[in-house]
Amino acid sequence: MSVQNGISQEYALSVKSWSEEFWNSLGKMWGVYPTRPVYMMLAKGNFGPEMGFTISYPDSFRVLVDLNFPSQTRATVAHELMHVFQFAWMKRYKRLMPLWVIEGLATWYGGKEGTYTSPLGANPFLFWSVDPMKYKKYPQTQEAKGEYYSEVYALFNALDEKCNLEKNFPRILSYVREGKSWKESFSEVLGENFDDFYSRWRRDNLIFISLKFSSFWGIWIGLPMLLIVLFFIKRAKKNKENAEDDLKELEELYGKDYWKGGND
């Protein structure tokens, strides 16, 4: 492990301890261990929403962990080591893994072992435009990429809630090794077609996000309208009071009900 200047040795030891913990956990989960060495670098930088990188080289794995998010460092270490084991498993069994599975599993494991602050946003238009199933490569913009990570994280938490991912993960891997697609393998443990599950999950979240969006903008649009209405009510009330005062003065001057006489 290499450590950037200014990072305490004590913190580096914590990261090393977490790495050993996750190494054992992930080995049991995947049933394989990487045979190439893993070189991890701890640094502070501006890497966007990823918070870390894992690169697979022919002779090694290179992992970079961004320490600019201290509350999420443990989760980031878990996330990146999940990628190491994914690459090792794909090489061992000659099976590909779509991007939504790669990042979905990594964000789920990172959130399970650490703390992620990446809930789904409140923008239904962004949610609708970023559909993880349609991406073979990462989204181009930082906003879309951040939304992508949030969506696959939420999706795999929903899968975990439905079918207990950690318990059923060996079954999923077994189905994939037998030649089933990842969607078909998830369908087996879900007890329903994955596409049906995904469509329902996406619809329900779109409704929820749209309601949040409407309530938020309802406050900002509705509040000024309410203040305008209250202003005119108050103004009308004041005009009425002024009119009554003027009438009282005229009656004192010309007599009560003077205006009913019809004379100029």
Secondary structure, 3 states (H helix, E strand, C coil): CEECCCCCHHHHHHHHHHHHHHHHHHHHHHCCCCCCCEEEEEECCCCHHHCEEEEECCCCEEEEEECCCHHHHHHHHHHHHHHHHHHHHHHHHCCCCCHHHHHHHHHHHHHHHCCCCCCCCCCHHHHHHCCHHHCCCCCCCHHHHHHHHHHHHHHHHHHHHHHCHHHHHHHHHHHHHHCCCHHHHHHHHHCCCHHHHHHHHHHHHHHHHHHHHHHHHHHHHHHHHHHHHHHHHHHHHHHHHHHHHHHHHHHHHHCCCHHHCCCC
